[in-house]
């Protein structure tokens, strides 16, 4: 089956348009990928500039569980019969529960409990 000149030019035009569309799609995908890569790199660079207290992180991993157990048992509101002390103990207990993985905050709450609830550890 032989194609005439008009059919060949039409086929050539369709093929060139198809190739151009593929090339444009490749360019668009590369630009989006490079934009995403640059966003990721910016986030990585900005996260490196954040100061993290590694001592607190390590203490929180290793020591916060025991301190949390100690504080939660000593500062539980049910241990205080006086209404005023019970209210303070309830506030401190809620803070202890919120910060059960933050060692530095638990130490601060321990000092608060010693001063406000008159607890001996």
C-alpha positions as CSV (number, residue, x, y, z in Angstrom):
1,X,0.0,0.0,0.0
2,X,1.6,3.2,-1.2
3,X,1.0,6.5,0.4
4,X,0.6,9.6,-1.7
5,X,2.5,12.9,-1.0
6,X,-0.4,14.4,1.1
7,X,-0.7,11.4,3.3
8,X,3.1,11.4,3.9
9,X,3.2,15.1,4.8
10,X,0.3,14.6,7.2
11,X,2.0,11.6,8.8
12,X,5.2,13.5,9.1
13,X,3.4,16.5,10.8
14,X,1.7,14.2,13.3
15,X,4.9,12.5,14.2
16,X,6.8,15.7,14.6
17,X,4.0,17.1,16.8
18,X,4.0,13.9,18.9
19,X,7.8,14.2,19.4
20,X,7.5,17.8,20.4
21,X,4.8,17.1,22.9
22,X,7.0,14.3,24.4
23,X,10.0,16.7,24.6
24,X,7.9,19.4,26.3
25,X,6.5,16.9,28.8
26,X,10.1,15.8,29.7
27,X,11.1,19.4,30.2
28,X,8.1,20.1,32.4
29,X,8.8,17.0,34.5
30,X,12.5,17.9,34.9
31,X,11.6,21.5,36.0
32,X,9.1,20.2,38.6
33,X,11.6,17.7,39.9
34,X,14.3,20.3,40.2
35,X,11.9,22.6,42.0
36,X,11.0,19.9,44.4
37,X,14.6,19.0,44.9
38,X,15.4,22.7,45.7
39,X,12.6,22.8,48.2
40,X,13.9,19.7,49.9
41,X,17.4,21.1,50.0
42,X,16.1,24.3,51.6
43,X,14.3,22.4,54.3
44,X,17.4,20.3,55.0
45,X,19.6,23.4,55.2
46,X,17.0,25.2,57.5
47,X,16.7,22.1,59.8
48,X,20.5,22.1,60.2
49,X,20.4,25.6,61.5
50,X,18.0,24.7,64.3
51,X,19.7,24.4,67.7
52,X,18.7,21.1,69.4
53,X,19.5,20.5,73.1
54,X,21.1,17.0,72.6
55,X,21.6,16.6,76.4
56,X,17.8,17.0,76.9
57,X,17.2,14.6,74.0
58,X,19.4,11.9,75.5
59,X,18.2,12.4,79.0
60,X,14.6,12.3,77.7
61,X,15.3,9.0,76.0
62,X,17.1,7.4,78.9
63,X,15.8,9.0,82.1
64,X,12.4,10.5,81.6
65,X,10.4,7.3,82.1
66,X,11.7,6.8,85.6
67,X,11.3,10.4,86.6
68,X,7.7,10.4,85.1
69,X,6.8,7.4,87.2
70,X,8.2,9.0,90.3
71,X,6.5,12.3,89.7
72,X,3.1,10.9,88.7
73,X,2.9,8.7,91.8
74,X,4.0,11.5,94.2
75,X,1.9,14.2,92.6
76,X,-1.3,12.4,91.9
77,X,-4.2,14.5,93.0
78,X,-5.9,11.6,94.9
79,X,-3.0,11.8,97.4
80,X,-4.1,15.3,98.6
81,X,-7.2,15.7,100.7
82,X,-7.0,19.5,101.0
83,X,-9.0,21.1,98.2
84,X,-6.3,23.8,97.5
85,X,-3.5,21.3,97.4
86,X,-5.6,18.9,95.3
87,X,-6.2,21.7,92.7
88,X,-2.5,22.5,92.6
89,X,-1.6,18.8,92.3
90,X,-4.1,18.3,89.5
91,X,-2.5,21.2,87.5
92,X,1.0,19.8,88.1
93,X,-0.2,16.3,87.3
94,X,-1.6,17.4,84.0
95,X,1.6,19.1,83.1
96,X,3.6,16.0,84.1
97,X,1.4,13.9,81.8
98,X,1.8,16.4,78.9
99,X,5.6,16.4,79.3
100,X,6.2,12.8,80.1
101,X,9.0,12.6,77.5
102,X,10.7,15.9,78.2
103,X,13.3,15.4,80.9
104,X,14.1,19.1,81.5
105,X,10.5,20.0,81.9
106,X,9.9,17.1,84.3
107,X,12.8,18.4,86.4
108,X,11.2,21.8,86.5
109,X,7.9,20.3,87.5
110,X,9.6,18.3,90.3
111,X,10.9,21.6,91.7
112,X,7.4,23.1,91.4
113,X,6.0,20.1,93.2
114,X,8.5,20.3,96.0
115,X,7.8,24.0,96.5
116,X,4.0,24.1,96.1
117,X,3.0,20.7,97.3
118,X,5.7,20.3,100.0
119,X,6.6,16.8,98.7
120,X,9.9,15.2,99.7
121,X,11.5,13.0,97.1
